[in-house]
Every structure is written in C-alpha cells, then in structure tokens.
Amino acid sequence: MGRGKIEIKRIENSSNRQVTYSKRRNGILKKAKEISVLCDAHVSVIIFATSGKMHEFSSTSLVDILDQYHKLTGRRLWDAKHENLDNEINKVKKDNDNMQIELRHLKGEDISSLNYRELMILEDALENGLTGIRDKQNEFMRMMRKKTQNMEQEQDQLNCQLRQLEIASMNRNMGEIGEVFEQTRENHDYGQMPFAFRVQPMQPNLHQRF
C-alpha cells in the first residue's frame, strides 16, 4: 500500500521540518550523483539550510558549469559590484603581467622583440637605476667614514684617559717611594747619633797632657 500524497507547503513543526529537510537533501544529492555517473551529465547542486549551512555536489568544476550556463543563456550571474571587482582583478593581473615583462627586460631577457625606441627607453631606465645605486653607495660610504671617524675620536679619548690614569698611578707610586725613602733616612740619622756619643778617647785624661 503506497504512501499518500502530502500537501506541498511549509511544515510548521520545526522538528518535522528539519527531519524532512535532511531526508530530501540527501535524496537530491544522491540523485545528482547518480545522474552524473549514469548519463555522463554535468551536474551541480548547492543547498542552503535555514541555519545558513551549505551542502553541495558538483560533478565537475563549478566555475566551468557557471561559464557554460552563462554562454548558453546569456544571463549575467554577477551584479555591478561583482563585475567591478572582477574587472579590478583582471586589471591587477594585467599590470602584474606587464611588470613581469618589464622585469625580464631589465634583466636583459626577451629583448629581441623590442624596437629601437623601446630599447632607448630601457637604456635610460637602466642608467637611472645605476645612478640611484651609485648615489646610495656613496651615501653608505659617507656614513661608514663618519662612523669610523667617530670611533677613532672615541679611541683617542680613551687613550688620553688611559695615559692620565697611568701618570696619576706613577705619581702616586713615586710619592709613596719618597715617603719611604724619607722615613728610612730619618731613621738612619737617628741611629748614628748614639754612635757619635760613644766615640770617645780611650784615655779620659789624655787631653790634660796638652
């Protein structure tokens, strides 16, 4: 006994609606896969749930299918905003390709197709580049010389400070040596005085004979 037909309208019960969506979504994706395999058809299915979650199936590249759809129907799938963005992307790609070509020319590659005027422009660009490089090199050398001069001045200052410290150290040592010498001399003089008193005539009354 077959199932009875149901009325096609929005299911009010959220639980029943979710169950029905899950079953029928899987059925649609399954049928899309089957027809693509059985009939060698190009099929693309995209399903969005009310929650925003996406489910999709594509037997080939979705971009290829959209391009084929556009060619056959003549309908534009992009609005003005997307079209402007697409144009901007194409412009950036073109500019990038031109820059790659110019870069190869600056390297001396692929220049056989250039005419005389284009070669002159390329030569001017290279000369300007070399001038800029030389200016930068000269600036770098000036900075290095200035840095070297500053280091030499700092070294001279350090050497001067070192000599001053050495002179101060020598003066301090000489002062200490002078103090020791003076103290030794004083001690020596004091030690001779008792000896002078001890040197007396062997006969105390000898001076009375004269």
C-alpha positions in Angstrom: 0.0 0.0 0.0 1.7 3.2 -1.1 2.1 6.4 0.9 -0.4 9.1 0.5 0.4 12.4 -1.1 1.3 15.2 1.2 0.4 18.8 0.6 3.4 20.9 -0.6 3.5 23.7 1.9 5.8 24.9 4.6 6.0 22.5 7.5 5.1 24.4 10.7 6.6 22.0 13.2 10.4 22.8 13.4 11.4 19.2 14.3 9.4 17.7 11.4 10.7 20.4 9.1 14.3 19.6 10.0 13.8 15.8 9.5 12.2 16.3 6.2 14.9 18.7 5.0 17.7 16.2 6.0 16.0 13.3 4.2 15.1 15.2 1.0 18.5 16.9 0.9 20.3 13.6 1.0 17.9 12.3 -1.7 18.6 15.2 -4.0 22.3 14.9 -3.7 22.1 11.1 -4.2 20.1 11.6 -7.4 22.5 14.2 -8.7 25.4 11.8 -8.2 23.5 9.0 -9.9 22.6 11.0 -13.0 26.1 12.4 -13.4 27.5 8.8 -13.4 24.8 7.1 -15.3 24.3 9.7 -18.0 27.7 11.4 -18.0 25.9 14.7 -17.3 27.4 17.8 -15.7 25.5 18.4 -12.5 25.9 20.9 -9.8 23.7 21.3 -6.7 24.0 23.8 -3.9 21.6 23.7 -1.0 21.5 26.2 1.9 19.6 25.3 5.1 17.7 27.9 7.1 20.6 27.9 9.5 22.9 29.0 6.7 24.8 25.7 6.5 25.6 24.8 2.9 25.6 21.4 1.2 26.8 20.9 -2.4 27.7 18.5 -5.1 29.3 19.2 -8.4 30.3 16.6 -10.9 32.9 19.0 -12.4 34.3 22.4 -11.7 31.5 24.8 -10.6 33.2 27.6 -12.4 33.1 25.7 -15.7 29.4 24.9 -15.2 28.7 28.6 -14.5 30.6 29.7 -17.6 28.7 27.2 -19.7 25.4 28.4 -18.2 26.4 32.0 -19.0 27.3 31.2 -22.6 24.1 29.2 -23.2 21.6 31.6 -21.5 23.4 34.9 -21.9 22.4 35.7 -18.3 24.9 37.5 -16.1 25.4 35.9 -12.8 27.3 38.9 -11.4 25.8 42.1 -10.2 27.5 45.5 -10.9 29.6 45.2 -7.7 30.9 41.8 -8.5 31.5 42.9 -12.1 33.6 45.8 -11.0 35.5 43.6 -8.7 36.1 41.2 -11.5 37.4 44.0 -13.7 39.7 45.2 -11.0 41.1 41.7 -10.6 41.7 41.4 -14.3 43.4 44.9 -14.3 45.7 43.8 -11.4 46.5 40.6 -13.2 47.3 42.5 -16.4 49.5 45.0 -14.5 51.3 42.2 -12.8 52.0 40.5 -16.2 53.3 43.8 -17.6 55.6 44.2 -14.6 56.9 40.7 -15.1 57.7 41.5 -18.7 59.5 44.8 -17.7 61.5 42.9 -15.1 62.7 40.4 -17.6 63.7 43.3 -20.0 65.6 44.9 -17.2 67.5 41.6 -16.7 68.3 41.6 -20.4 65.9 38.8 -21.2 63.3 38.7 -24.0 64.6 42.0 -25.6 64.8 40.7 -29.2 61.2 41.8 -29.9 61.9 45.4 -28.7 62.3 48.2 -31.3 64.9 51.0 -31.2 62.7 53.4 -29.2 61.8 50.8 -26.6 65.5 49.9 -26.3 66.4 53.5 -25.7 63.7 53.8 -23.0 65.1 50.6 -21.4 68.6 52.0 -21.6 67.5 55.2 -19.9 65.8 53.3 -17.2 68.9 51.2 -16.5 71.1 54.3 -16.4 68.7 56.0 -13.9 68.8 52.8 -11.8 72.6 52.7 -11.9 72.7 56.4 -10.9 70.4 55.7 -7.9 72.5 52.7 -6.9 75.8 54.8 -7.1 74.2 57.6 -5.0 73.1 55.1 -2.4 76.6 53.5 -2.4 78.2 56.9 -1.9 75.8 57.7 0.9 76.7 54.4 2.6 80.4 55.1 2.2 80.0 58.6 3.8 78.1 57.1 6.7 80.9 54.4 7.1 83.6 57.1 7.1 81.8 59.2 9.6 81.3 56.2 11.8 85.0 55.4 11.5 86.0 58.9 12.4 83.7 58.9 15.5 85.2 55.6 16.6 88.8 57.0 16.1 87.9 60.0 18.2 86.4 57.8 20.9 89.6 55.7 20.8 91.8 58.8 21.2 89.7 59.9 24.2 90.1 56.5 25.8 93.8 56.5 25.2 94.1 60.0 26.7 92.2 58.9 29.8 94.4 55.8 30.0 97.6 57.9 29.9 96.2 60.2 32.6 95.4 57.3 34.8 98.9 55.8 34.2 100.5 59.2 35.1 98.4 59.5 38.2 99.3 56.0 39.2 103.1 56.7 38.6 102.9 59.9 40.7 101.2 58.1 43.5 103.8 55.4 43.4 106.7 57.9 43.4 105.1 59.7 46.3 104.9 56.5 48.3 108.6 55.7 47.4 109.6 59.2 48.5 107.9 58.9 51.8 109.6 55.5 52.4 112.9 57.0 51.5 112.5 60.0 53.8 111.4 57.8 56.6 114.4 55.5 56.1 116.8 58.4 56.0 115.4 59.9 59.2 115.7 56.5 60.9 119.3 56.2 59.7 120.2 59.7 61.1 118.7 58.9 64.5 120.7 55.6 64.6 124.0 57.4 64.1 123.6 59.9 66.9 124.3 57.4 69.8 127.4 56.2 67.9 128.8 59.7 67.8 128.5 59.9 71.6 130.2 56.5 72.0 133.3 57.6 70.1 135.5 58.9 73.0 139.3 58.8 73.7 140.5 55.6 75.1 142.1 57.6 78.0 139.7 60.1 79.6 142.6 62.3 80.9 144.6 62.4 77.7 143.6 66.0 76.9 145.1 67.2 80.2 148.5 66.4 78.9 148.4 69.1 76.2 
